C-alpha cells in the first residue's frame, strides 16, 4: 500500500487480507510460559456464567453476528480500541471514538467467525484465575476442538462494577491485541496518518 494516493476501497481489501497473516500468528506455534497457581475467584465465577455461554454459543454458530453480540456484551471495547490505535489514539475527535468501537467490534467478530470454521470448538474448561497487574485478572481455559486436539486460551479481564470485561485474549502464549494494533497502526501510517482511513476500512 502506498499512502493516501490509493482509494480506501483498495486499501481496505489489502488490510483485511493481511489480517489473516497477522492475527493467525498465535495458532502457528507454542510459546512456553511460566506456570501459575490459578484459583477459582470472582472472575472465574463471572466467566462461568453468561460470558462462557455467549462465547460458546458464538463459537458453535460460527457467524460474525453471533460473535458481535458476545463482543458488544462482554468486551471492553473502549480500552481495546484505544490500545489498537497506539499513538494515533490522540487523533480521535468528535464521534470517531464511538465509530472506532463499532469498527473494532465488527473486525474482531469477522475474524473470530473465520477462526471458528477452521477450529470447531467442542467444549471449554475453565481452569482458574490469577492477578495480572494492579486491576486486571487472567482467566485460564482449555479449549477442546472437535478434531480431538486442545489448546490453552487465557482471557484478560478487568472489573467494571459488579461485572468483568474482556480486554485481551492469549492463545498459545500470544496476546492478540498487539497483532491487531500492529495491523491498524501500519494501515494508518500507510494512509498518511489519517485515522478516518482506518474507519472507512472498518466499514464505519
GUKEGU-252040 format. One record per atom (N, C-alpha, C): residue in one letter; x, y, z. Coordinates in steps of 0.02 Angstrom, whole numbers, plus 50000, padded with zeros to 5 digits. Each point is the difference from the previous one (the first is absolute). Layout:
N
aXYZ/...
This chain:
204
x500434994050000/x499575006050000/x500445006250000/x499755005449970/x500445005749991/x499725006550023/x499745000450061/x499795006450027/x499345002349972/x499895006650001/x499355002849985/x499825000149927/x500454998249955/x499855000449929/x499534994549978/x499944994650038/x499564994649981/x499325001050033/x499494997149968/x499325000650028/x499954995950063/x499545001950044/x499894996250061/x499744993149984/x499634999149945/x499754993449982/x500564995149987/x500495002149961/x500574995649986/x500394998650063/x500125005150040/x500374999250062/x499634995550049/x499345000650000/x499604995950045/x500094992649984/x499984998249936/x500094993049982/x500694997650020/x500505004249991/x500684998050018/x500064999150075/x499695004650039/x500054999550073/x499654993850026/x499394998949977/x499624994350025/x500314993549977/x500315000149940/x500344994049977/x500604998450043/x500345005350023/x500594999050042/x499834998150071/x499385000750020/x499804998350068/x500134992750016/x499884995849950/x500114992950013/x500724998550018/x500475003149964/x500704998750013/x500225002450069/x499755005850020/x500205002750065/x499644996550058/x499344999449994/x499614997550055/x499994992450005/x500184996649946/x500044992750004/x500654997750030/x500475004650010/x500654998250028/x499964996250066/x499525001550045/x499974996350063/x499884992649991/x499764997849943/x499854993049990/x500594996249970/x500555003449987/x500554996849964/x500434995750045/x500185002550059/x500454996250042/x499855001350073/x500304995950042/x499885000450072/x500595003550033/x499865005050039/x500525003450038/x499924998250074/x500484996750030/x499944998150070/x499925006250044/x499604999550051/x499935005550047/x500034997250071/x500175004250047/x500094997850068/x499354997450029/x500064995350046/x499414997050031/x499745004550055/x499345000650004/x499685003950053/x499554995450041/x499915001850062/x499534996550042/x499335003649994/x499564997449960/x499365003349987/x499494997850052/x499565004550017/x499494998750050/x499315001749970/x499494997450033/x499325001849981/x499795006150039/x499975005749966/x499815006350031/x499405003149966/x499865006350013/x499425003349971/x500015000449924/x500605000749971/x500045000349927/x499814993349969/x500224994550031/x499814993449976/x499254999050006/x499725002050057/x499274999450009/x499625003949947/x500255005949984/x499675004149949/x500084996849931/x500594997449985/x500124996849936/x499554993849992/x499904996350054/x499594994049996/x499265001549989/x499815006250009/x499315002049990/x499855001749928/x499775006249991/x499765002149933/x500565000349949/x500615001750021/x500555000949952/x500144993549962/x500104994650037/x500164993649967/x499434997649957/x499385001150023/x499424998049960/x499985003749934/x500115006650003/x499975004049939/x500574998449953/x500614999150027/x500574998549958/x499944993249968/x499754995050039/x499934993449973/x499454999849946/x499465003650012/x499465000449951/x500265003149935/x500415005250006/x500295003149941/x500464995349963/x500414996350038/x500474995249969/x499624994549963/x499434998050027/x499614994749967/x499635002849939/x499765006250005/x499645003049944/x500465001849942/x500625001850017/x500525001649950/x499815005849954/x499605004750025/x499795005749959/x500275006550030/x500175004949958/x500225006550026/x499475003150045/x499364999149983/x499475003150040/x500004997350072/x500104993550007/x500004997050067/x500605002450041/x500585000449967/x500595002550036/x499925007450016/x499695003849956/x499915007150013/x499575001150061/x499484996150009/x499585000650060/x500414998750063/x500414994849998/x500414998350059/x500525005450013/x500315002649947/x500515005250008/x499695006450028/x499445002149973/x499685006150025/x499794999250073/x499834994150020/x499764998950069/x500574999350050/x500564997049978/x500514998050050/x500695003149989/x500145003349945/x500675002749988/x500045007350023/x500585001950024/x500145007050018/x500215003649936/x499525001649959/x500155002649933/x500385006650001/x499855004350048/x500365006450003/x500744998950012/x500174995550048/x500704998750015/x500344996549942/x499664995249969/x500294996449943/x500125004749942/x499515004249985/x500065004649943/x500565005050010/x500045002850060/x500525005050014/x500694996949994/x500084994050027/x500644996549995/x500174998549928/x499504998249960/x500124997949931/x500275005749956/x499875006250020/x500245005749960/x500705002250019/x500264997650055/x500675002250021/x500015007550009/x500525003349975/x500065007250008/x499485003949960/x499684996749952/x499495003449960/x499355001150039/x499944997150059/x499395000950039/x499875007350017/x500535004050003/x499935007150015/x499655003849944/x499944997049942/x499695003349942/x499254998749995/x499734996350047/x499284998950000/x499645006450021/x499485001849964/x499625006150016/x499274998849986/x499585003750034/x499284999649989/x499734993050013/x499644997449951/x499704993350008/x500464994549974/x500635001649986/x500454995049973/x500134994350048/x499995001450065/x500114994750049/x499444994849998/x499385002349996/x499434995449997/x500024996049934/x500195003449945/x500054996549936/x500554994750003/x500565001750031/x500554995350005/x499794993950041/x499645001150055/x499774994450041/x499584995249958/x499545002849960/x499584995849958/x500414996349947/x500485003549972/x500424996949949/x500434994550027/x500295001150059/x500424994950031/x499584993950019/x499415001150026/x499554994450017/x499844995949939/x499835003349945/x499854996449939/x500604996349971/x500585003250003/x500624997049975/x500154993650039/x499965000350067/x500144994150041/x499484994649988/x499375002049992/x499474995149990/x500114996149935/x500195003549947/x500134996649936/x500604995450005/x500515002250036/x500594995850008/x499854993750040/x499675000850057/x499854994250043/x499534995249966/x499535002549960/x499554995549963/x500404995949950/x500485003249967/x500434996549952/x500394994550035/x500295001650059/x500384995050037/x499564994450026/x499375001650017/x499544994850025/x499884994649948/x500005001949937/x499914995149947/x500634995749993/x500575002950012/x500634996349994/x500144995650061/x499775002350059/x500134996550062/x499344998950037/x499594995149979/x499344998950031/x500074997850073/x499685003850045/x500064998850072/x499494994950024/x500234995350040/x499564995150031/x499805002250070/x500505002150039/x499865002450068/x500595004050025/x499905003650054/x500545003950031/x499974999050075/x500574998450030/x500044999050073/x500335006150031/x499685003050049/x500285005750036/x500434997550057/x500645001950000/x500494997150046/x500105004150064/x499955006649995/x500125004250058/x500215007049980/x500215004050047/x500195006949986/x500615002050041/x500345005249977/x500545002950039/x500045007449985/x500275003850047/x500045007349993/x500505001849946/x499845005449964/x500435002449947/x500035007650005/x500565002650025/x500045007250010/x499595002150061/x499825006450002/x499665002750058/x499254998650001/x499685000349942/x499274999450001/x499724994949950/x500434995849973/x499774995149951/x500124992950025/x499654995449969/x500064993050019/x499984995849936/x500374994550000/x500014995449943/x499614993850020/x499514998249959/x499624993850009/x500274994949950/x500224994450026/x500304994849959/x499474994949978/x500004998249936/x499554994949975/x500384995249955/x499714994249991/x500264995049953/x499454998649950/x500135001549937/x499514999149947/x500114993449965/x499484996049994/x500034993549967/x499635000449934/x500334997949946/x499715000449933/x499674993449982/x499575000349950/x499664994049976/x500494995149969/x500585002349981/x500514995749971/x500364995850052/x499895001550065/x500334996350053/x500605003750030/x500245005249968/x500565003950027/x499745005450048/x500455003050036/x499815005250048/x500575005050007/x499845005950025/x500515005150011/x499775004750055/x500475003750028/x499855004650055/x499775006849972/x499505002850031/x499775006749985/x499925003850066/x500345005750005/x499955004250060/x499625006349983/x499595002250046/x499585005949991/x500225005450050/x500235005649975/x500185005650043/x499375004050015/x499825000550064/x499375003150018/x500125005450052/x499565004950000/x500045005550048/x499325001150031/x499975001150066/x499355001150033/x499715006849981/x499365000149988/x499635006249987/x499354999550040/x500015002950060/x499434999450045/x499944992850023/x499424997049990/x499894993150020/x500144995149943/x500255002649944/x500134995949942/x500744999849984/x500184995949953/x500684999949972/x499955001049925/x500505003349971/x500035001049929/x500664997149973/x499964997049941/x500594997049969/x500405005349963/x500655000250014/x500445004849968/x500484996849949/x500124993650006/x500464996749953/x499914992550005/x500274996549951/x499984992749998/x500694997549982/x500234995050037/x500664997149986/x499924992749979/x500284998449942/x499974993249973/x500714997549989/x500164994250029/x500684997349994/x500545004950023/x499845004150050/x500495004650027/x500045006749966/x499605001249947/x500005006449965/x499365003950013/x500075006250022/x499425004450005/x499815002449931/x499355000349986/x499775002149933/x500045007549989/x499915004050053/x499955007249990/x500625003149968/x500624997950016/x500575002949966/x500004998849925/x499744994349978/x499964998649928/x499505004749967/x499435001050034/x499505004549973/x500265007149998/x500355002250052/x500285006750002/x500525000949944/x500434995149989/x500505000549947/x499665000849932/x499464996349989/x499645000449937/x499685006949991/x499675002650052/x499665006449995/x500495005849993/x500525000050041/x500495005449998/x500355000249933/x500184994349973/x500324999849935/x499545002749946/x499374998250004/x499515002249950/x499925007650002/x499955002850061/x499935007350006/x500635003449973/x500594997450018/x500625003049977/x500055000049924/x499774994649969/x500044999549928/x499465004149964/x499555002850040/x499505004649972/x500115007150027/x500635001850008/x500185006850019/x499815002150070/x499924995250046/x499815001650068/x499275001850008/x499594998349950/x499295001750000/x499594994550035/x499775001550061/x499614995150038/x499344998449965/x499725004849964/x499364998749966/x500084994849945/x500604999149974/x500114994749951/x499894993250032/x500224999250062/x499884993750036/x499264999150013/x499655005350020/x499284999550012/x499644997749937/x500215002749943/x499694998049937/x500134992649987/x500614997850012/x500174992949989/x499614995450047/x499855002650060/x499614996150048/x499255000449989/x499815003649946/x499305000349979/x499565004150048/x500285005050032/x499605004350045/x500105007449981/
